[in-house]
C-alpha cells in the first residue's frame, strides 16, 4: 500500500506514521508513506500556499496551484501512464466505513491524500483533479491530516502480514457488520470484577458462542441499525431471541424507546 500525504503541516503527520502499527508495516515493506510539504510546490519566493477568500469572509483558503503542481510531480515520479487514486478528506464526502477501508487496503494505485486546512481548499482543485471525497464523520476538523491518518490506519490493519495475528483484523468491530465482543486479560480478578467463567473453561465451542452472543448483544444495544438489513443465520436469530428476552436488556431498550 503506497500513500502520499500532501499537507502544509508535515510535522503534524510524521510523528504518527513513525509509530506503532504504521511503523511496523513500513518496516515490513507492506506500507509506504511519503509526506510532502505543499509549500514545496508553490511558485513564489515566500512559498505562500493560502490566501484570503474571494467575496470576503473569515479565514484563509488553500491555493489551488500547489495541489495541481504536486499531483503532476507525482505522476511524473511514478512514471508515464501511471494512475493515482486521489482522496480528499472532507465533511462533504461519502462516509468512511470498514468496507471502504478494505477497498483502500486492496488498492494497487498510489493513494494520494489532499489535505485541506483553514477554511478549505480552492474549489478548482475538486473540479480540476476530481478527487474522491471521503468523510470520517459529521464534524469538522482543523485539517484533513488527521482524517487521512485515520483512513490509512484502518486500511493497513487489513493487509495480510501487518498484524501479528491475522485473526485479529477479522474479529474487529464492523468486519462482520457487528460490534466487537468484550476482551479480557490477566489477572482474572480486578477489584472484584471477574473474567466470565466461560473464557477460562477451555471449552472452545462455548467460548466461540459466548463471543458471538456478546457481539450481537453489543450491536443490539449500541448500534441496532447495523442489524436492520442484515441477513441473520439461524444461530444469530436464536441468540438475538435470547438477548432480547434478558431482563436487563428488555428494561434498557424499553427506557430508550
PAVEX-110374 format. One record per residue (C-alpha): residue number from 1; residue in one letter; x, y, z. Coordinates in steps of 0.25 Angstrom, whole numbers. Layout:
BEGIN
seq:type:x:y:z
NUM:A:X:Y:Z
...
***
This chain:
BEGIN
seq:type:x:y:z
1:X:0:0:0
2:X:6:13:-5
3:X:2:26:2
4:X:5:40:-2
5:X:1:51:8
6:X:0:66:3
7:X:0:75:14
8:X:4:89:19
9:X:8:83:33
10:X:17:71:31
11:X:21:71:45
12:X:7:68:49
13:X:7:55:41
14:X:22:50:42
15:X:21:46:57
16:X:9:38:55
17:X:14:30:43
18:X:27:26:51
19:X:19:19:62
20:X:12:6:65
21:X:6:-2:54
22:X:9:9:44
23:X:24:8:47
24:X:24:-7:47
25:X:16:-8:34
26:X:26:1:27
27:X:38:-7:33
28:X:32:-20:27
29:X:31:-13:13
30:X:15:-14:14
31:X:13:1:14
32:X:20:13:9
33:X:16:27:14
34:X:22:39:8
35:X:19:53:14
36:X:20:64:4
37:X:20:79:8
38:X:11:87:-1
39:X:19:99:0
40:X:30:92:-8
41:X:20:93:-20
42:X:18:108:-19
43:X:23:118:-29
44:X:27:130:-21
45:X:39:132:-13
46:X:31:133:0
47:X:25:119:-2
48:X:11:125:0
49:X:0:113:-1
50:X:-12:120:4
51:X:-19:134:2
52:X:-32:142:6
53:X:-45:137:0
54:X:-51:143:-12
55:X:-64:150:-7
56:X:-59:153:7
57:X:-61:145:19
58:X:-53:140:31
59:X:-41:131:30
60:X:-32:127:19
61:X:-33:117:7
62:X:-23:108:2
63:X:-18:111:-12
64:X:-21:102:-24
65:X:-8:103:-32
66:X:1:95:-21
67:X:-9:83:-22
68:X:-8:83:-37
69:X:7:84:-37
70:X:9:73:-26
71:X:0:63:-33
72:X:7:66:-47
73:X:20:64:-40
74:X:15:51:-34
75:X:10:46:-48
76:X:24:49:-53
77:X:31:42:-42
78:X:22:29:-43
79:X:25:29:-58
80:X:17:31:-71
81:X:3:25:-71
82:X:3:24:-56
83:X:-10:25:-49
84:X:-12:31:-36
85:X:-24:30:-27
86:X:-27:44:-21
87:X:-34:45:-8
88:X:-39:58:-1
89:X:-43:57:13
90:X:-56:65:14
91:X:-68:66:23
92:X:-76:67:10
93:X:-70:53:5
94:X:-76:39:5
95:X:-76:33:19
96:X:-63:25:23
97:X:-66:11:27
98:X:-60:-3:29
99:X:-63:-7:15
100:X:-57:6:9
101:X:-44:3:18
102:X:-44:-11:11
103:X:-45:-5:-2
104:X:-33:4:1
105:X:-25:-7:6
106:X:-26:-15:-7
107:X:-23:-2:-15
108:X:-11:-4:-25
109:X:-10:10:-29
110:X:-3:20:-20
111:X:-13:27:-11
112:X:-11:42:-11
113:X:-17:49:1
114:X:-20:64:-2
115:X:-21:70:12
116:X:-28:83:14
117:X:-27:93:25
118:X:-32:106:29
119:X:-46:109:23
120:X:-43:99:12
121:X:-37:97:-2
122:X:-40:105:-14
123:X:-52:98:-21
124:X:-44:97:-34
125:X:-36:86:-28
126:X:-48:78:-27
127:X:-53:81:-41
128:X:-40:80:-48
129:X:-34:68:-41
130:X:-47:61:-37
131:X:-42:54:-24
132:X:-51:44:-17
133:X:-56:52:-5
134:X:-57:44:8
135:X:-63:48:22
136:X:-59:41:35
137:X:-71:47:42
138:X:-81:58:43
139:X:-72:68:49
140:X:-61:78:45
141:X:-46:76:48
142:X:-35:87:47
143:X:-30:80:35
144:X:-30:67:27
145:X:-17:61:32
146:X:-24:54:44
147:X:-35:49:35
148:X:-24:43:25
149:X:-17:36:36
150:X:-30:30:41
151:X:-32:24:27
152:X:-18:19:26
153:X:-18:13:40
154:X:-32:6:37
155:X:-27:1:24
156:X:-13:-5:27
157:X:-19:-14:38
158:X:-26:-22:27
159:X:-13:-24:19
160:X:-8:-39:21
161:X:5:-39:30
162:X:3:-25:37
163:X:-4:-31:49
164:X:4:-41:57
165:X:-9:-50:58
166:X:-16:-50:45
167:X:-29:-53:52
168:X:-29:-40:60
169:X:-34:-32:48
170:X:-45:-42:45
171:X:-50:-41:59
172:X:-50:-25:59
173:X:-63:-17:60
174:X:-71:-16:47
175:X:-63:-27:40
176:X:-76:-35:41
177:X:-85:-23:41
178:X:-85:-25:56
179:X:-79:-18:68
180:X:-67:-26:75
181:X:-69:-35:87
182:X:-63:-31:101
183:X:-48:-34:103
184:X:-41:-38:116
185:X:-27:-41:120
186:X:-19:-45:133
187:X:-22:-44:145
188:X:-35:-52:145
189:X:-40:-43:157
190:X:-38:-28:156
191:X:-44:-21:169
192:X:-55:-31:170
193:X:-58:-31:155
194:X:-56:-45:150
195:X:-54:-50:136
196:X:-66:-58:131
197:X:-64:-73:134
198:X:-66:-78:120
199:X:-54:-71:116
200:X:-45:-79:125
201:X:-53:-92:123
202:X:-44:-97:112
203:X:-57:-101:104
204:X:-54:-94:90
205:X:-68:-96:85
206:X:-74:-90:98
207:X:-64:-78:96
208:X:-68:-76:82
209:X:-83:-76:85
210:X:-81:-66:96
211:X:-73:-57:88
212:X:-83:-57:77
213:X:-94:-54:86
214:X:-87:-43:93
215:X:-84:-37:79
216:X:-99:-38:76
217:X:-103:-32:90
218:X:-93:-20:88
219:X:-99:-17:74
220:X:-113:-19:79
221:X:-111:-9:90
222:X:-102:1:84
223:X:-104:0:69
224:X:-117:-7:66
225:X:-117:0:52
226:X:-106:-10:48
227:X:-116:-21:50
228:X:-128:-16:42
229:X:-124:-20:28
230:X:-115:-31:32
231:X:-117:-46:28
232:X:-116:-54:40
233:X:-112:-68:42
234:X:-121:-78:50
235:X:-111:-77:61
236:X:-111:-62:61
237:X:-126:-61:61
238:X:-126:-71:73
239:X:-116:-63:81
240:X:-123:-50:78
241:X:-136:-56:83
242:X:-129:-60:96
243:X:-123:-46:97
244:X:-136:-39:95
245:X:-142:-47:106
246:X:-132:-44:116
247:X:-137:-35:127
248:X:-127:-25:127
249:X:-127:-23:112
250:X:-142:-22:111
251:X:-142:-11:122
252:X:-131:-3:115
253:X:-138:-4:102
254:X:-151:0:108
255:X:-145:12:115
256:X:-139:17:102
257:X:-151:15:94
***
